[in-house]
Each structure stands twice: as C-alpha cells, then as structure tokens.
C-alpha cells in the first residue's frame, strides 16, 4: 500500500505585518567632514504590540530618507510601549554642502534635519 500526502500547511501562529513606526526625535550632528561617517539617531516609538525590526534608507547624493519599520502581529501580543534610540550610520563620501535627512513617519509629517558637509 502506498500513501502519498498532498501539501497542505496550516499556520497556527500569529500573522505579522510590516508597519512604519513612529519616530519622536531625530538627532544628527550640525557638521561633518565629507570623508567621515554620519551617525543619525532616531528615537523610535513601538507599542500597541509593534516591535522594531530595522531602519530602511533611500540615499541620494545630498539627502537620505529614513524609515523605521517594525512588525505588528494580528493577535497574541502583549502591549508594551517602548521608546528607544536607534542609530543608523551613513558611510562617506558626502558631497560638500548641505545634506538633508528626512524621516518618514507614516501618517505624520516627516522629521527633517540638515547637516553641513565640509
């Protein structure tokens, strides 16, 4: 007798969705050298069952757009509100002049900072 199983998988764990997390504060130095790295600190707010996973960057020659992303399970979580600083490093080179940092906050207006590159 030969038995064959046809693939059927049941996922009994919670389903998670990637969401844009709120950022309360953006810290960046006022000036940097064009050959130095740029460390940007985002104060990320997670809660309502959301957990921080990563910061994504879309970089251009004179700007960067940062987005803090997290997971949001549909069910089975404990609601803990956390406010955590998260550092994101941008590697040189930078073009001398003004470098603009924008932080996407979903439905809220973006946070913006400028750094003078020397």
N, C-alpha and C positions, 0 to 999 in steps of 0.2 A: 504494500500500500504506500502510495506516495502522497505526501501532503505538501501543499505549496501555500505560502502566505502572500497575500497581495498587500502592498504597502498601505498602511493606514496608521497615522500617528496622531495621538491625542496629546495636546499640550495642556497640562493641568496647572502650570504655574501662571503667575500674573503676566499680562502683556504690558510691555513698556513702550512709551512713545518718546521720541527726542523732542525737547522743547527749548526755547530760548529763555534763559534765566535772567532775572532782573539783576542789574548792576547799580549799586548805590553811589559808587565813587570811582573815579579814575585818577590815578597818580602817575605822573611822568616827570622826569627832570626838565628843567627850563632849557638847558643847553646840553649838547653832546658834541664830541668830535666826530667827523664823518667816518672815521675808522673804528669807532667804539660801538659795542653793542648797546641797545636801548632796552632797558628793563621797564616794563609797564605793569603797574599793579591795579587789578580790578577787584573791587570789593563786591563779591558775588553773593547774592541772596538766594538761598534754596530753602525750601519748605513746602508746605502743602503736599508733602510726600515726594517732592522733587529732590534729586541728588545730582551734584555737579559731576560732569564727565570730562569736559575738555573746553579749550578755547580755540576757535577757528579764526584764521586770519586771511584776509584778502588784501594783499600788498601791492601797491603801485610804487612808482619812483619817488613820490613826495607825500605819500599817505598810506594809511593802513586802516582797514575796517575790522574790528574785533567783535566776536560774538561768543558769549559764554553759553555753552549748551549743557543740558542735563537730561536725565531720564525721569519720566513721570509714569509710574505704574498705574494701571487702571484700577487695581484693587490690592488689598493685602499689604498696606503700609502703615507705618507709624508717623504721624505728622510732627516733625521736628523742624523748627525754624532755625536756620543756620546762616550766619553772616561771616564769610571767610575771605581773607585777602588771597588772591591768586596772581602769581607773577607770570608774565609772558615776555619772553626775550626775543627781540628782533635783532637779527645779525646784520652787520655792516656789509657793504658800504652804504652810506647815505649821501644823497646829493646836498651840497651846502645850500642853506636857505631854510625855509620853514617846512617842517614835516608835521602833518596833521594826523592825529589819532582820533578815530570815531568808534564809539562802542554802540552796537545795535542792542536795543533793549526791548525788542518786540513792539508792543503797542505804545510804549512810552517814547518820548523824543530821545534821540541819541545823546550820549555824553561826548563832548569834544574837548581835546586838548591839543596845544601846539608846542612843538619843541624846535628850538633854533639849532640848526646843524652848522657847525663851524669847520 
